[in-house]
Structure formats: C-alpha cells, structure tokens
Amino acid sequence: MPRFKKVYEDQDVVVTIAPRDEELGNVIVDTIREKGRPMTWEELREEFSGIAGEDRLRKALNKLVDTGILVEFPDGSYGLPGMELPPERRGIRKRRRRRTRVYTDVVIPRPYYIPPKH
C-alpha cells in the first residue's frame, strides 16, 4: 500500500490524504520501486483503488512514460528503466492498444498537418 499522510487513525478506520496530481507520479514510481518488478495496469489500479481514479492514474502513467521515467514493456506492464521483465511474462504476446499522448514541456508536439503558405 502506498504511503500517505495520515490525518486520523483509530482501531476501526484510518483517514489519509490522497496525493495531488503533481504528487501521484512520484507515488507510482515509489510503489513500483518497492515491488522491485514491473507492475501491470490491473495491479496498479488495484493498488491505487480508493486513492486515485482510473483517469488520474492513466494520465500519470502516460506522463511518466512520455518523460522516460517509466518504461512500458511489450506485455503492457510498467517498470523503471533497467528493470527486466520476469521470465514467466516474457512469452506473453505484445499488448495492442492505442496510447494517448500527453504533451509535457519535455516532449515537443509535432503537427500532423502544416497548412500551405499563400
């Protein structure tokens, strides 16, 4: 479970503050680093359920991949650069999905259409 600032705790309930969008990327990286292996979307979604919605999680993951902080492996799992895919997941066929593009100040957007000059 990711670590967050506790606001209140008793024997029945623990209240924490969820990370802001700017902090979510760091929490994701820390979680993957603690696991010590690449994590699938399903594992990350389960880990962050109740903390961050799927849209926020997907946006943070795309930004981390675009900036090179995380690497997306062929099976769709996410890991840190230098991590290797575990042997049991190497034979899984490549995941096919359309990636959304997150434009950051690191990635320069390329125009798809350049209007002609008159």
URMORA-V73850 format. One record per backbone hydrogen bond with DSSP energy under -0.5 kcal/mol. CO is the residue of the C=O (numbers start at 1). NH is the residue of the N-H. E is the energy in kcal/mol with one decimal. If there is no record, write none. Layout:
# URMORA-V73850
<<CO & NH & E> <CO & NH & E>>
This chain:
# URMORA-V73850
<<5 & 17 & -2.0> <8 & 15 & -3.3> <13 & 10 & -2.4> <14 & 16 & -0.5> <15 & 7 & -3.3> <15 & 8 & -1.6> <16 & 18 & -0.5> <20 & 23 & -0.6> <20 & 24 & -1.8> <21 & 25 & -0.7> <23 & 27 & -1.9> <24 & 28 & -2.3> <25 & 29 & -2.3> <26 & 30 & -2.4> <27 & 31 & -2.2> <28 & 32 & -2.4> <29 & 33 & -2.4> <30 & 34 & -2.4> <31 & 35 & -1.9> <32 & 36 & -1.9> <32 & 37 & -0.7> <39 & 78 & -3.3> <40 & 44 & -2.3> <41 & 45 & -3.0> <42 & 46 & -2.2> <43 & 47 & -2.4> <44 & 48 & -2.2> <46 & 49 & -0.9> <48 & 51 & -2.0> <48 & 52 & -2.5> <53 & 57 & -2.5> <54 & 58 & -2.9> <55 & 59 & -2.4> <56 & 60 & -2.3> <57 & 61 & -2.4> <58 & 62 & -2.5> <59 & 63 & -2.0> <60 & 64 & -2.3> <61 & 65 & -2.3> <62 & 66 & -2.6> <63 & 67 & -1.9> <64 & 69 & -1.7> <64 & 70 & -1.7> <65 & 68 & -0.8> <69 & 81 & -0.6> <71 & 73 & -0.6> <71 & 79 & -2.4> <73 & 76 & -2.5> <74 & 95 & -3.2> <77 & 73 & -3.0> <78 & 39 & -2.8> <79 & 71 & -3.4> <80 & 83 & -2.2> <86 & 89 & -1.7> <87 & 90 & -1.0> <89 & 92 & -0.8> <95 & 97 & -0.6> <97 & 99 & -0.5> <100 & 102 & -0.5> <101 & 103 & -0.6> <102 & 104 & -0.7> <107 & 109 & -0.6> <113 & 115 & -0.6>>
